[in-house]
């Protein structure tokens, strides 16, 4: 018998997007390593992958994150 039971952590009423099952979940159904969230609504959770793509694109084009560009001497 296991001494400690592994449980998903979260609260009912919080919404998540499960990366493993590719579905929206209310509350903790899957382990944290397999989900995005929490989100306030099921709709926001449903857009999790689109939101991640948008944020990645923003970060990739943000000049503050590129090491190959020369630093601004006036900074």
N, CA, C and O atoms as CSV, one atom per row, in Angstrom:
chain,resi,resn,atom,element,x,y,z
A,1,UNK,N,N,0.842,-1.179,0.000
A,1,UNK,CA,C,0.000,0.000,0.000
A,1,UNK,C,C,0.888,1.244,0.000
A,1,UNK,O,O,1.836,1.348,0.778
A,2,UNK,N,N,0.568,2.158,-0.865
A,2,UNK,CA,C,1.356,3.385,-0.968
A,2,UNK,C,C,1.098,4.288,0.232
A,2,UNK,O,O,-0.034,4.425,0.696
A,3,UNK,N,N,2.156,4.890,0.717
A,3,UNK,CA,C,2.044,5.792,1.852
A,3,UNK,C,C,1.391,7.111,1.445
A,3,UNK,O,O,0.558,7.654,2.170
A,4,UNK,N,N,1.778,7.612,0.285
A,4,UNK,CA,C,1.217,8.857,-0.223
A,4,UNK,C,C,0.551,8.586,-1.555
A,4,UNK,O,O,1.118,7.918,-2.419
A,5,UNK,N,N,-0.642,9.100,-1.717
A,5,UNK,CA,C,-1.367,8.950,-2.973
A,5,UNK,C,C,-1.100,10.167,-3.839
A,5,UNK,O,O,-1.249,11.299,-3.378
A,6,UNK,N,N,-0.710,9.952,-5.080
A,6,UNK,CA,C,-0.507,11.071,-6.002
A,6,UNK,C,C,-1.873,11.581,-6.439
A,6,UNK,O,O,-2.721,10.819,-6.901
A,7,UNK,N,N,-2.065,12.883,-6.283
A,7,UNK,CA,C,-3.319,13.488,-6.699
A,7,UNK,C,C,-3.020,14.668,-7.609
A,7,UNK,O,O,-1.979,15.314,-7.489
A,8,UNK,N,N,-3.934,14.938,-8.509
A,8,UNK,CA,C,-3.841,16.153,-9.292
A,8,UNK,C,C,-4.193,17.312,-8.363
A,8,UNK,O,O,-5.075,17.182,-7.515
A,9,UNK,N,N,-3.518,18.427,-8.518
A,9,UNK,CA,C,-3.749,19.570,-7.642
A,9,UNK,C,C,-4.523,20.630,-8.408
A,9,UNK,O,O,-4.201,20.926,-9.559
A,10,UNK,N,N,-5.506,21.185,-7.800
A,10,UNK,CA,C,-6.321,22.228,-8.399
A,10,UNK,C,C,-7.628,22.324,-7.664
A,10,UNK,O,O,-7.855,21.588,-6.703
A,11,UNK,N,N,-8.496,23.217,-8.094
A,11,UNK,CA,C,-9.769,23.436,-7.431
A,11,UNK,C,C,-10.900,23.260,-8.433
A,11,UNK,O,O,-10.760,23.639,-9.596
A,12,UNK,N,N,-12.005,22.696,-8.005
A,12,UNK,CA,C,-13.173,22.680,-8.888
A,12,UNK,C,C,-13.560,24.111,-9.240
A,12,UNK,O,O,-13.444,25.008,-8.405
A,13,UNK,N,N,-14.006,24.325,-10.440
A,13,UNK,CA,C,-14.320,25.677,-10.910
A,13,UNK,C,C,-13.181,26.291,-11.691
A,13,UNK,O,O,-13.363,27.320,-12.342
A,14,UNK,N,N,-12.006,25.680,-11.640
A,14,UNK,CA,C,-10.885,26.095,-12.475
A,14,UNK,C,C,-10.883,25.183,-13.697
A,14,UNK,O,O,-11.186,23.994,-13.598
A,15,UNK,N,N,-10.545,25.740,-14.825
A,15,UNK,CA,C,-10.570,24.988,-16.074
A,15,UNK,C,C,-9.152,24.777,-16.573
A,15,UNK,O,O,-8.299,25.653,-16.427
A,16,UNK,N,N,-8.903,23.623,-17.158
A,16,UNK,CA,C,-7.587,23.234,-17.658
A,16,UNK,C,C,-7.727,22.649,-19.058
A,16,UNK,O,O,-8.800,22.196,-19.457
A,17,UNK,N,N,-6.621,22.669,-19.791
A,17,UNK,CA,C,-6.564,21.954,-21.066
A,17,UNK,C,C,-5.574,20.822,-20.886
A,17,UNK,O,O,-4.401,21.065,-20.605
A,18,UNK,N,N,-6.028,19.586,-21.045
A,18,UNK,CA,C,-5.172,18.419,-20.891
A,18,UNK,C,C,-4.435,18.152,-22.197
A,18,UNK,O,O,-5.056,17.907,-23.231
A,19,UNK,N,N,-3.118,18.201,-22.144
A,19,UNK,CA,C,-2.289,17.968,-23.326
A,19,UNK,C,C,-2.292,16.500,-23.723
A,19,UNK,O,O,-2.151,16.178,-24.903
A,20,UNK,N,N,-2.450,15.616,-22.759
A,20,UNK,CA,C,-2.433,14.179,-23.029
A,20,UNK,C,C,-3.726,13.730,-23.713
A,20,UNK,O,O,-3.682,13.007,-24.708
A,21,UNK,N,N,-4.870,14.155,-23.183
A,21,UNK,CA,C,-6.163,13.751,-23.727
A,21,UNK,C,C,-6.721,14.738,-24.747
A,21,UNK,O,O,-7.707,14.450,-25.427
A,22,UNK,N,N,-6.080,15.910,-24.849
A,22,UNK,CA,C,-6.494,16.972,-25.772
A,22,UNK,C,C,-7.950,17.367,-25.558
A,22,UNK,O,O,-8.758,17.404,-26.486
A,23,UNK,N,N,-8.253,17.664,-24.275
A,23,UNK,CA,C,-9.617,18.076,-23.962
A,23,UNK,C,C,-9.607,19.055,-22.790
A,23,UNK,O,O,-8.637,19.147,-22.038
A,24,UNK,N,N,-10.713,19.779,-22.658
A,24,UNK,CA,C,-10.911,20.720,-21.567
A,24,UNK,C,C,-11.423,19.937,-20.361
A,24,UNK,O,O,-12.277,19.060,-20.492
A,25,UNK,N,N,-10.887,20.271,-19.179
A,25,UNK,CA,C,-11.295,19.606,-17.941
A,25,UNK,C,C,-11.638,20.651,-16.894
A,25,UNK,O,O,-11.007,21.706,-16.827
A,26,UNK,N,N,-12.632,20.355,-16.084
A,26,UNK,CA,C,-12.909,21.215,-14.940
A,26,UNK,C,C,-12.273,20.585,-13.716
A,26,UNK,O,O,-12.469,19.404,-13.429
A,27,UNK,N,N,-11.511,21.395,-13.002
A,27,UNK,CA,C,-10.834,20.877,-11.818
A,27,UNK,C,C,-9.682,19.968,-12.195
A,27,UNK,O,O,-9.362,19.822,-13.375
A,28,UNK,N,N,-9.068,19.367,-11.217
A,28,UNK,CA,C,-7.894,18.537,-11.473
A,28,UNK,C,C,-8.284,17.110,-11.881
A,28,UNK,O,O,-8.752,16.330,-11.051
A,29,UNK,N,N,-8.093,16.782,-13.135
A,29,UNK,CA,C,-8.320,15.406,-13.578
A,29,UNK,C,C,-7.001,14.725,-13.908
A,29,UNK,O,O,-6.806,13.551,-13.595
A,30,UNK,N,N,-6.105,15.457,-14.534
A,30,UNK,CA,C,-4.829,14.883,-14.961
A,30,UNK,C,C,-3.678,15.552,-14.207
A,30,UNK,O,O,-3.850,16.635,-13.646
A,31,UNK,N,N,-2.516,14.915,-14.191
A,31,UNK,CA,C,-1.357,15.515,-13.503
A,31,UNK,C,C,-0.984,16.872,-14.106
A,31,UNK,O,O,-1.230,17.128,-15.284
A,32,UNK,N,N,-0.396,17.722,-13.292
A,32,UNK,CA,C,-0.019,19.071,-13.722
A,32,UNK,C,C,0.922,19.049,-14.920
A,32,UNK,O,O,0.879,19.958,-15.750
A,33,UNK,N,N,1.765,18.033,-15.027
A,33,UNK,CA,C,2.718,17.971,-16.144
A,33,UNK,C,C,2.017,17.787,-17.485
A,33,UNK,O,O,2.628,17.993,-18.533
A,34,UNK,N,N,0.754,17.405,-17.466
A,34,UNK,CA,C,0.011,17.142,-18.691
A,34,UNK,C,C,-1.055,18.186,-18.995
A,34,UNK,O,O,-1.926,17.943,-19.831
A,35,UNK,N,N,-1.008,19.349,-18.334
A,35,UNK,CA,C,-2.090,20.302,-18.571
A,35,UNK,C,C,-1.610,21.748,-18.557
A,35,UNK,O,O,-0.591,22.088,-17.955
A,36,UNK,N,N,-2.389,22.591,-19.249
A,36,UNK,CA,C,-2.237,24.039,-19.208
A,36,UNK,C,C,-3.353,24.571,-18.333
A,36,UNK,O,O,-4.461,24.035,-18.342
A,37,UNK,N,N,-3.070,25.620,-17.578
A,37,UNK,CA,C,-4.108,26.235,-16.786
A,37,UNK,C,C,-3.609,26.568,-15.402
A,37,UNK,O,O,-2.435,26.350,-15.103
A,38,UNK,N,N,-4.437,27.069,-14.583
A,38,UNK,CA,C,-5.893,27.131,-14.701
A,38,UNK,C,C,-6.362,28.346,-15.496
A,38,UNK,O,O,-5.679,29.367,-15.585
A,39,UNK,N,N,-7.543,28.197,-16.062
A,39,UNK,CA,C,-8.220,29.262,-16.784
A,39,UNK,C,C,-9.527,29.562,-16.068
A,39,UNK,O,O,-10.046,28.723,-15.332
A,40,UNK,N,N,-10.059,30.763,-16.286
A,40,UNK,CA,C,-11.307,31.166,-15.620
A,40,UNK,C,C,-12.534,30.509,-16.228
A,40,UNK,O,O,-13.519,30.260,-15.533
A,41,UNK,N,N,-12.478,30.220,-17.551
A,41,UNK,CA,C,-13.647,29.652,-18.221
A,41,UNK,C,C,-13.236,28.462,-19.077
A,41,UNK,O,O,-12.064,28.279,-19.405
A,42,UNK,N,N,-14.230,27.663,-19.428
A,42,UNK,CA,C,-13.977,26.526,-20.315
A,42,UNK,C,C,-13.542,27.011,-21.704
A,42,UNK,O,O,-12.729,26.366,-22.366
A,43,UNK,N,N,-14.086,28.143,-22.132
A,43,UNK,CA,C,-13.712,28.702,-23.431
A,43,UNK,C,C,-12.250,29.094,-23.492
A,43,UNK,O,O,-11.573,28.841,-24.488
A,44,UNK,N,N,-11.760,29.716,-22.422
A,44,UNK,CA,C,-10.335,30.072,-22.378
A,44,UNK,C,C,-9.468,28.821,-22.401
A,44,UNK,O,O,-8.436,28.786,-23.071
A,45,UNK,N,N,-9.888,27.801,-21.673
A,45,UNK,CA,C,-9.132,26.547,-21.661
A,45,UNK,C,C,-9.146,25.907,-23.043
A,45,UNK,O,O,-8.147,25.326,-23.466
A,46,UNK,N,N,-10.258,26.005,-23.745
A,46,UNK,CA,C,-10.356,25.448,-25.091
A,46,UNK,C,C,-9.425,26.126,-26.082
A,46,UNK,O,O,-9.048,25.524,-27.087
A,47,UNK,N,N,-9.053,27.357,-25.816
A,47,UNK,CA,C,-8.138,28.097,-26.683
A,47,UNK,C,C,-6.687,27.974,-26.233
A,47,UNK,O,O,-5.829,28.688,-26.752
A,48,UNK,N,N,-6.390,27.099,-25.291
A,48,UNK,CA,C,-5.059,27.017,-24.686
A,48,UNK,C,C,-3.950,26.836,-25.719
A,48,UNK,O,O,-2.922,27.508,-25.633
A,49,UNK,N,N,-4.131,25.961,-26.676
A,49,UNK,CA,C,-3.080,25.724,-27.671
A,49,UNK,C,C,-2.900,26.947,-28.575
A,49,UNK,O,O,-1.775,27.293,-28.936
A,50,UNK,N,N,-3.988,27.586,-28.932
A,50,UNK,CA,C,-3.901,28.799,-29.760
A,50,UNK,C,C,-3.207,29.920,-28.984
A,50,UNK,O,O,-2.378,30.644,-29.535
A,51,UNK,N,N,-3.548,30.055,-27.713
A,51,UNK,CA,C,-2.908,31.063,-26.867
A,51,UNK,C,C,-1.408,30.794,-26.749
A,51,UNK,O,O,-0.602,31.722,-26.803
A,52,UNK,N,N,-1.041,29.532,-26.589
A,52,UNK,CA,C,0.381,29.174,-26.493
A,52,UNK,C,C,1.111,29.505,-27.794
A,52,UNK,O,O,2.230,30.017,-27.761
A,53,UNK,N,N,0.490,29.217,-28.936
A,53,UNK,CA,C,1.116,29.558,-30.229
A,53,UNK,C,C,1.303,31.067,-30.366
A,53,UNK,O,O,2.348,31.527,-30.825
A,54,UNK,N,N,0.291,31.835,-29.967
A,54,UNK,CA,C,0.390,33.300,-30.046
A,54,UNK,C,C,1.510,33.826,-29.150
A,54,UNK,O,O,2.283,34.691,-29.560
A,55,UNK,N,N,1.592,33.306,-27.937
A,55,UNK,CA,C,2.639,33.755,-27.017
A,55,UNK,C,C,4.017,33.355,-27.511
A,55,UNK,O,O,4.962,34.135,-27.397
A,56,UNK,N,N,4.148,32.159,-28.057
A,56,UNK,CA,C,5.437,31.732,-28.613
A,56,UNK,C,C,5.867,32.639,-29.755
A,56,UNK,O,O,7.037,33.013,-29.849
A,57,UNK,N,N,4.926,32.995,-30.624
A,57,UNK,CA,C,5.249,33.891,-31.740
A,57,UNK,C,C,5.692,35.250,-31.215
A,57,UNK,O,O,6.642,35.839,-31.731
A,58,UNK,N,N,5.005,35.750,-30.187
A,58,UNK,CA,C,5.400,37.036,-29.587
A,58,UNK,C,C,6.815,36.959,-29.021
A,58,UNK,O,O,7.616,37.871,-29.224
A,59,UNK,N,N,7.120,35.884,-28.320
A,59,UNK,CA,C,8.451,35.734,-27.716
A,59,UNK,C,C,9.531,35.580,-28.780
A,59,UNK,O,O,10.636,36.101,-28.630
A,60,UNK,N,N,9.208,34.860,-29.859
A,60,UNK,CA,C,10.208,34.647,-30.915
A,60,UNK,C,C,10.549,35.938,-31.648
A,60,UNK,O,O,11.651,36.081,-32.178
A,61,UNK,N,N,9.614,36.870,-31.679
A,61,UNK,CA,C,9.870,38.131,-32.376
A,61,UNK,C,C,10.256,39.259,-31.428
A,61,UNK,O,O,10.476,40.386,-31.873
A,62,UNK,N,N,10.342,38.980,-30.135
A,62,UNK,CA,C,10.720,39.995,-29.154
A,62,UNK,C,C,12.241,40.148,-29.161
A,62,UNK,O,O,12.955,39.189,-28.867
A,63,UNK,N,N,12.743,41.332,-29.489
A,63,UNK,CA,C,14.196,41.508,-29.574
A,63,UNK,C,C,14.917,41.317,-28.235
A,63,UNK,O,O,16.122,41.068,-28.219
A,64,UNK,N,N,14.209,41.428,-27.131
A,64,UNK,CA,C,14.848,41.227,-25.829
A,64,UNK,C,C,15.263,39.785,-25.591
A,64,UNK,O,O,16.069,39.516,-24.699
A,65,UNK,N,N,14.726,38.848,-26.374
A,65,UNK,CA,C,15.011,37.428,-26.158
A,65,UNK,C,C,16.026,36.868,-27.139
A,65,UNK,O,O,16.279,35.664,-27.131
A,66,UNK,N,N,16.617,37.708,-27.985
A,66,UNK,CA,C,17.571,37.222,-28.977
A,66,UNK,C,C,18.991,37.554,-28.540
A,66,UNK,O,O,19.361,38.723,-28.430
A,67,UNK,N,N,19.771,36.528,-28.295
A,67,UNK,CA,C,21.167,36.713,-27.863
A,67,UNK,C,C,22.081,37.081,-29.014
A,67,UNK,O,O,23.165,37.618,-28.783
A,68,UNK,N,N,21.679,36.809,-30.246
A,68,UNK,CA,C,22.554,37.047,-31.386
A,68,UNK,C,C,22.547,38.500,-31.858
A,68,UNK,O,O,23.334,38.859,-32.734
A,69,UNK,N,N,21.688,39.333,-31.305
A,69,UNK,CA,C,21.675,40.748,-31.709
A,69,UNK,C,C,22.578,41.549,-30.780
A,69,UNK,O,O,22.649,41.261,-29.586
A,70,UNK,N,N,23.256,42.533,-31.307
A,70,UNK,CA,C,24.140,43.350,-30.447
A,70,UNK,C,C,23.328,44.113,-29.431
A,70,UNK,O,O,22.207,44.537,-29.710
A,71,UNK,N,N,23.892,44.288,-28.253
A,71,UNK,CA,C,23.193,45.026,-27.200
A,71,UNK,C,C,23.212,46.517,-27.497
A,71,UNK,O,O,24.132,47.029,-28.134
A,72,UNK,N,N,22.204,47.185,-27.035
A,72,UNK,CA,C,22.075,48.620,-27.197
A,72,UNK,C,C,23.054,49.313,-26.238
A,72,UNK,O,O,22.924,49.152,-25.024
A,73,UNK,N,N,24.020,50.072,-26.744
A,73,UNK,CA,C,25.002,50.711,-25.874
A,73,UNK,C,C,24.383,51.787,-24.974
A,73,UNK,O,O,24.969,52.135,-23.948
A,74,UNK,N,N,23.216,52.318,-25.338
A,74,UNK,CA,C,22.584,53.361,-24.557
A,74,UNK,C,C,21.734,52.809,-23.424
A,74,UNK,O,O,21.144,53.592,-22.679
A,75,UNK,N,N,21.649,51.517,-23.266
A,75,UNK,CA,C,20.842,50.898,-22.213
A,75,UNK,C,C,21.442,51.024,-20.888
A,75,UNK,O,O,20.873,50.550,-19.905
